[in-house]
């Protein structure tokens, strides 16, 4: 990651991204963006961006690709969707990549 940006709203994110991209050299730049932190039973975690932001950032030409981590796995090696709204995906998603921890291989799929 070349730059980590904390932004409170979309305009703030766009401004920070423009400034970061102006000083980062060349192509292949990687910028991490989050909107805050929150405490959970599993520790402090970054709060992701609202679901409308990725398409807005691409539309402004501030990103060629936006990767969103949206697993909600609570640090478990595997999580299967349990409700129709899971996983929560941002607007304009072009691809979804399923990721699981190798330590889940061979284990039964149970709640814990």
C-alpha positions in Angstrom: 0.0 0.0 0.0 1.5 3.3 -1.1 -0.9 5.5 0.9 -3.5 5.1 3.6 -6.4 7.6 3.6 -8.9 8.4 6.3 -12.0 10.2 4.9 -15.2 11.3 6.5 -17.2 11.7 3.4 -17.0 11.2 -0.4 -15.8 14.8 -1.2 -13.0 14.4 1.5 -12.0 11.0 -0.1 -11.9 12.5 -3.6 -9.8 15.4 -2.4 -7.3 13.1 -0.5 -7.1 10.7 -3.5 -6.3 13.5 -5.9 -3.5 14.8 -3.7 -2.1 11.3 -3.1 -2.1 10.4 -6.8 -0.4 13.7 -7.7 2.6 12.8 -5.7 2.8 9.0 -6.1 5.0 8.0 -9.0 3.8 6.1 -12.1 1.1 3.4 -12.4 0.3 0.5 -10.2 -0.3 2.7 -7.2 -2.2 1.2 -4.3 -4.2 3.4 -1.9 -6.2 2.1 1.1 -9.2 4.1 2.1 -11.3 3.8 5.2 -13.9 6.0 7.1 -13.0 5.3 10.7 -12.5 2.5 13.2 -14.8 0.7 15.6 -14.5 -1.7 18.4 -15.9 -5.2 18.0 -15.8 -8.3 20.2 -12.8 -9.3 17.9 -10.8 -6.1 18.4 -10.6 -2.7 16.7 -11.4 -2.8 13.0 -11.4 -0.4 10.1 -14.8 0.8 8.9 -15.1 0.4 5.2 -16.5 2.9 2.7 -20.2 3.3 1.9 -21.4 1.1 -1.0 -21.8 4.0 -3.3 -18.2 5.2 -3.1 -16.4 2.7 -5.3 -18.4 3.5 -8.4 -18.1 7.3 -7.7 -14.3 7.1 -7.3 -14.1 5.2 -10.6 -16.4 7.6 -12.3 -14.2 10.5 -11.2 -11.2 8.8 -12.8 -9.6 8.4 -9.4 -9.3 4.6 -9.6 -9.0 2.1 -12.4 -9.8 -0.7 -10.1 -11.5 -0.7 -6.7 -11.0 -3.7 -4.4 -13.4 -4.0 -1.4 -12.9 -6.4 1.4 -16.4 -7.3 2.6 -16.3 -10.7 4.2 -17.7 -10.0 7.7 -16.1 -13.3 8.8 -15.3 -12.2 12.4 -11.8 -13.6 11.9 -13.1 -17.1 11.2 -11.4 -19.1 8.3 -14.6 -19.4 6.4 -18.0 -17.8 6.3 -21.0 -18.8 4.3 -23.7 -16.3 3.6 -26.7 -16.8 5.9 -29.1 -14.1 4.7 -30.2 -12.9 1.2 -28.4 -9.6 1.7 -25.0 -11.3 2.4 -22.4 -10.5 1.4 -23.0 -6.7 1.3 -21.6 -5.6 -2.1 -21.0 -2.1 -3.3 -22.8 -0.6 -6.3 -21.3 -1.5 -9.6 -19.5 -4.7 -8.6 -17.9 -6.4 -11.7 -16.4 -9.4 -10.0 -16.6 -11.3 -6.7 -13.7 -13.4 -5.4 -14.4 -16.0 -2.7 -11.6 -16.4 -0.2 -11.3 -18.9 2.6 -8.6 -19.8 5.1 -6.8 -23.0 4.3 -7.3 -24.0 7.9 -11.0 -24.5 7.1 -10.2 -27.3 4.6 -11.6 -30.7 5.9 -13.5 -29.1 8.8 -17.3 -29.4 9.1 -19.3 -26.3 8.3 -20.7 -25.3 11.7 -21.7 -22.0 13.3 -18.6 -21.8 15.5 
